[in-house]
Amino acid sequence: MNMEPCDEDIVLSPCGPLGSRTSAGQVAGEWIGEFNTTDAAISAVKAWMETNKFWPAVWYCSDHGNMSVMTLE
């Protein structure tokens, strides 16, 4: 696996005032949305994957820009 996201991968990242929300979207593709919690973002990503029948890697980008691969279990 790559150590950085590919264009079709999904990235979750903190957004909003003081990182109070979580944004989710493909690196160079579709934006999935902005959510009140990380759990809500993960649920939306799972639903997006089922709808699109496409299961790319999912990454989390910390507020410092550090990337780590996530599991959605």
C-alpha positions as CSV (number, residue, x, y, z in Angstrom):
1,M,0.0,0.0,0.0
2,N,1.1,3.5,-0.7
3,M,2.3,5.7,2.2
4,E,0.3,8.6,0.9
5,P,-3.2,8.8,-0.6
6,C,-3.8,8.3,-4.3
7,D,-6.2,10.6,-6.3
8,E,-9.2,8.2,-5.9
9,D,-8.6,7.6,-2.1
10,I,-10.8,9.2,0.5
11,V,-9.5,11.6,3.2
12,L,-11.2,12.5,6.4
13,S,-9.8,15.7,8.0
14,P,-10.8,18.1,10.8
15,C,-12.5,21.3,9.7
16,G,-14.7,24.0,11.1
17,P,-13.9,26.1,14.2
18,L,-11.1,24.5,16.1
19,G,-11.5,21.3,14.1
20,S,-15.0,20.7,15.6
21,R,-16.3,19.0,12.4
22,T,-14.9,16.4,10.0
23,S,-14.7,16.7,6.2
24,A,-14.7,13.7,3.9
25,G,-13.9,13.5,0.2
26,Q,-11.8,11.9,-2.5
27,V,-8.3,13.4,-3.0
28,A,-9.0,14.5,-6.6
29,G,-12.6,13.6,-7.0
30,E,-16.0,13.8,-5.3
31,W,-16.5,15.7,-2.0
32,I,-18.7,13.6,0.3
33,G,-19.5,16.2,2.9
34,E,-18.8,17.9,6.2
35,F,-20.1,16.2,9.4
36,N,-20.6,17.0,13.1
37,T,-18.5,13.9,14.2
38,T,-15.9,11.6,12.8
39,D,-18.3,8.7,13.3
40,A,-20.9,10.5,11.1
41,A,-18.2,11.0,8.4
42,I,-17.3,7.3,8.5
43,S,-21.0,6.3,8.2
44,A,-21.3,8.6,5.2
45,V,-18.1,7.2,3.6
46,K,-19.4,3.7,4.0
47,A,-22.7,4.6,2.4
48,W,-20.8,6.4,-0.5
49,M,-18.8,3.3,-1.0
50,E,-21.9,1.1,-1.2
51,T,-23.6,3.5,-3.6
52,N,-20.6,3.7,-5.9
53,K,-19.6,0.1,-5.5
54,F,-16.0,1.4,-5.0
55,W,-13.9,0.8,-2.0
56,P,-10.8,3.0,-2.0
57,A,-8.4,3.4,0.9
58,V,-9.5,5.8,3.6
59,W,-7.0,8.1,5.2
60,Y,-7.2,10.5,8.2
61,C,-5.3,13.8,8.0
62,S,-4.6,15.2,11.4
63,D,-4.8,18.9,12.1
64,H,-1.0,18.9,11.7
65,G,-1.1,17.3,8.2
66,N,0.0,13.8,9.3
67,M,-1.7,11.1,7.1
68,S,-2.6,7.7,8.4
69,V,-4.6,4.8,6.9
70,M,-8.0,4.1,8.6
71,T,-10.0,1.0,8.9
72,L,-13.7,1.5,8.9
73,E,-14.5,-1.5,11.1
